[in-house]
Amino acid sequence: MGVKNGIGSFFDSPLCMRFYFMNFSARTGLAALLLGCATALAAPSAHALTAKECHAKFKEAKAENTLNGQTFKAFKAANCDATTAETAPAAASKPAETTPEAAKPAAPAAVSASGATFPSAVDPQYSKLSAGKARMKTCLDQYHTNKSSNANGNMKWIQKGGGYYSECNKRLKGE
């Protein structure tokens, strides 16, 4: 710190330095924020229709009978969303494929020693989901089915020490 005429200069004091760095970091943060916003706004993006525009387009298609039984939700995904509007024509041209796995019915449920009924295989309707999510949804469906007929063996979905989900998940994993 420099001393001029026996009096310390304000600009050399720690208090002034604290204000300088606070202002410097605030200015730097503001500049970064503005740069990020400018970059996001300047990036070219596909034009997605607003909800009103999409609904008007849906009404027109409905009046012209060109929906082919499509619901608004399906129409919106195919025609109004920016990301799917470009890929929808390619997907629509492909016929829906049925796999032999999807045609199989769910395997019969197995009964445990505790009296609870567990599914013996993952339900094919969940084949498109991840393995863990498919097991969970299959177990949940069986749990709800069992709940109506009291076949859960007095187990709750999740409970301390292992509930229905824990046991069902172990069985479907093959542990």
C-alpha positions as CSV (number, residue, x, y, z in Angstrom):
1,M,0.0,0.0,0.0
2,G,1.3,3.3,-0.9
3,V,1.1,6.2,1.4
4,K,0.8,9.8,0.2
5,N,1.3,12.6,2.6
6,G,0.8,10.3,5.5
7,I,-2.7,9.3,4.4
8,G,-3.3,5.9,2.8
9,S,-4.8,6.0,-0.7
10,F,-8.3,4.6,-1.0
11,F,-7.4,2.9,-4.3
12,D,-4.6,1.0,-2.6
13,S,-6.8,-0.2,0.2
14,P,-8.1,-3.8,0.5
15,L,-11.7,-2.5,0.4
16,C,-11.2,-1.0,-3.0
17,M,-9.5,-4.1,-4.3
18,R,-12.5,-6.2,-3.1
19,F,-14.9,-4.0,-5.0
20,Y,-12.7,-4.1,-8.1
21,F,-12.6,-7.9,-8.2
22,M,-16.3,-8.2,-7.4
23,N,-17.2,-5.9,-10.3
24,F,-14.7,-7.7,-12.6
25,S,-16.3,-11.1,-11.9
26,A,-19.8,-9.7,-12.3
27,R,-18.8,-8.2,-15.6
28,T,-17.2,-11.4,-16.7
29,G,-20.3,-13.4,-15.7
30,L,-22.6,-11.0,-17.5
31,A,-20.5,-11.2,-20.7
32,A,-20.6,-15.0,-20.6
33,L,-24.3,-14.9,-20.1
34,L,-24.8,-12.5,-23.0
35,L,-22.5,-14.5,-25.3
36,G,-24.4,-17.7,-24.5
37,C,-27.8,-16.1,-25.2
38,A,-26.6,-14.6,-28.4
39,T,-25.2,-18.0,-29.5
40,A,-28.4,-19.8,-28.7
41,L,-30.6,-17.2,-30.5
42,A,-28.3,-17.0,-33.5
43,A,-28.3,-20.8,-34.1
44,P,-30.5,-21.7,-37.0
45,S,-33.3,-24.0,-36.0
46,A,-36.2,-25.7,-37.7
47,H,-39.5,-23.9,-37.4
48,A,-41.8,-25.6,-35.1
49,L,-45.5,-24.6,-35.3
50,T,-47.1,-23.0,-32.4
51,A,-50.0,-24.8,-30.7
52,K,-52.6,-22.6,-32.4
53,E,-51.0,-23.1,-35.8
54,C,-50.8,-26.8,-35.3
55,H,-54.4,-27.0,-34.2
56,A,-55.5,-25.0,-37.2
57,K,-53.5,-27.3,-39.5
58,F,-55.2,-30.3,-37.8
59,K,-58.6,-28.8,-38.3
60,E,-57.9,-28.3,-42.0
61,A,-56.7,-31.9,-42.4
62,K,-59.8,-33.1,-40.6
63,A,-62.1,-31.1,-42.9
64,E,-60.3,-32.5,-45.9
65,N,-60.5,-36.0,-44.5
66,T,-56.7,-36.6,-44.9
67,L,-56.0,-37.7,-41.4
68,N,-56.5,-41.4,-42.0
69,G,-57.7,-42.0,-38.5
70,Q,-54.8,-40.1,-36.9
71,T,-55.3,-38.5,-33.5
72,F,-54.2,-35.0,-32.8
73,K,-51.3,-36.3,-30.7
74,A,-50.0,-38.4,-33.6
75,F,-50.7,-35.6,-36.1
76,K,-48.8,-33.1,-33.9
77,A,-45.8,-35.5,-33.6
78,A,-45.8,-36.1,-37.4
79,N,-46.4,-32.6,-38.7
80,C,-45.9,-29.9,-36.1
81,D,-42.8,-30.7,-34.1
82,A,-39.6,-29.4,-35.5
83,T,-37.5,-32.5,-34.9
84,T,-40.0,-35.0,-36.0
85,A,-41.4,-33.1,-39.0
86,E,-38.3,-33.9,-41.0
87,T,-38.1,-37.6,-40.0
88,A,-41.9,-38.3,-40.1
89,P,-42.2,-38.8,-43.9
90,A,-39.4,-41.4,-43.9
91,A,-40.9,-43.2,-40.9
92,A,-44.4,-43.1,-42.4
93,S,-43.2,-44.8,-45.7
94,K,-42.0,-47.9,-43.8
95,P,-44.7,-50.4,-43.0
96,A,-45.0,-51.5,-39.4
97,E,-43.1,-54.6,-38.7
98,T,-44.4,-57.3,-36.3
99,T,-41.8,-59.4,-34.6
100,P,-42.6,-63.0,-33.5
101,E,-41.7,-61.9,-30.0
102,A,-44.4,-59.3,-29.9
103,A,-47.0,-61.9,-31.0
104,K,-46.3,-64.3,-28.1
105,P,-48.5,-64.0,-25.1
106,A,-46.9,-63.4,-21.7
107,A,-45.6,-66.4,-19.9
108,P,-47.7,-67.8,-17.0
109,A,-46.9,-66.5,-13.5
110,A,-45.1,-68.6,-11.0
111,V,-46.1,-68.9,-7.4
112,S,-43.5,-68.5,-4.6
113,A,-43.2,-70.2,-1.3
114,S,-44.5,-67.1,0.4
115,G,-47.7,-67.3,-1.6
116,A,-47.0,-64.4,-3.9
117,T,-47.4,-64.9,-7.6
118,F,-44.6,-63.6,-9.8
119,P,-44.3,-63.4,-13.6
120,S,-41.9,-65.9,-15.1
121,A,-40.8,-63.7,-18.1
122,V,-40.8,-60.1,-19.1
123,D,-44.0,-59.1,-20.9
124,P,-43.4,-58.7,-24.7
125,Q,-45.3,-55.4,-24.8
126,Y,-42.3,-53.8,-23.0
127,S,-39.7,-55.2,-25.4
128,K,-38.8,-51.8,-26.7
129,L,-37.9,-50.5,-23.2
130,S,-34.6,-51.0,-21.4
131,A,-34.3,-54.3,-19.6
132,G,-34.7,-52.7,-16.1
133,K,-37.7,-50.7,-17.1
134,A,-39.3,-53.7,-18.8
135,R,-38.9,-55.8,-15.7
136,M,-40.3,-53.1,-13.5
137,K,-43.4,-52.6,-15.6
138,T,-44.0,-56.3,-15.9
139,C,-43.7,-56.7,-12.1
140,L,-46.0,-53.8,-11.6
141,D,-48.6,-55.2,-13.9
142,Q,-48.5,-58.6,-12.1
143,Y,-48.6,-56.8,-8.7
144,H,-51.8,-54.9,-9.6
145,T,-53.3,-58.2,-10.9
146,N,-52.4,-59.9,-7.7
147,K,-53.7,-57.1,-5.6
148,S,-57.2,-57.6,-6.8
149,S,-57.1,-61.3,-5.9
150,N,-54.9,-61.0,-2.7
151,A,-52.1,-63.0,-4.3
152,N,-49.2,-60.8,-3.3
153,G,-48.3,-62.9,-0.2
154,N,-48.8,-59.9,2.2
155,M,-46.0,-58.1,0.4
156,K,-46.0,-54.4,-0.3
157,W,-44.5,-53.1,-3.6
158,I,-41.5,-51.7,-1.7
159,Q,-40.7,-52.6,1.9
160,K,-37.8,-52.9,4.2
161,G,-36.0,-56.2,3.7
162,G,-37.3,-56.7,0.2
163,G,-40.8,-56.1,-1.1
164,Y,-42.7,-57.5,-4.1
165,Y,-40.6,-55.5,-6.6
166,S,-37.3,-56.6,-5.2
167,E,-38.3,-60.3,-5.3
168,C,-39.9,-60.1,-8.7
169,N,-36.9,-58.3,-10.2
170,K,-34.5,-60.9,-8.8
171,R,-36.6,-63.7,-10.4
172,L,-36.9,-62.0,-13.8
173,K,-33.1,-61.4,-13.8
174,G,-32.5,-65.0,-13.0
175,E,-30.7,-64.4,-9.7
